[in-house]
Amino acid sequence: FVIQTDGEVLLSPQTEDLVSGNYLDHLRKDSDLSGEEIDRLCGEWKNGGSGVVRCRIGGTVYYVSYQPVGYEDCVLLGIVPEAVASSSLMKLQRATVDVLVKLFLLAAAVLLAWLILRIRKLFQKSALELKYRELMFDTLSTSVDDIIMMLDQESWRMDYISPNIERL
């Protein structure tokens, strides 16, 4: 709609005359806006303000946006049902959440793979150190003529006997 600041409709996109000659009268009659809110809206139109008002007209919630045209106190009104505006916003919000979830899962997978590789490397290093110690102990025990015996502390059973026992 193109209206004057007093609410008089100059240009309407509707072929049927659903809105009377004055848009403010239409808002007073059919919307849930109070008289005070409508007066404030009319004051903003007269002062050249722009903005958006949310109101219910005939059981449907609408966003009414207004912008001064800059020609003889005319105001451009855009009226969009909330369901239309909200559906686009919900699609954008859903896409944003999807992207963030995928990024989080990717970061978690990379972190998990890094941790698994790090732990595997630590285990390999400790296993290599243990093999090295065993090899040194075996070398030491075979090069010495002494017999080395290891006993369990609780049962006093023999856990280890050096291979030198066979030589002796």
Secondary structure by P-SEA (a helix, b strand, c coil): ccccccccccccccccccccccaaaaaaccccccaaaaaaaaaaaaacccbbbbbbcccbbbbbbbbbccccbbbbbbbbbaaaaaaaaaaaaaaaaaaaaaaaaaaaaaaaaaaaaaaaaaaaaaaaaaaaaaaaaaaaaaaccbbbbbbccccccccccccccccc
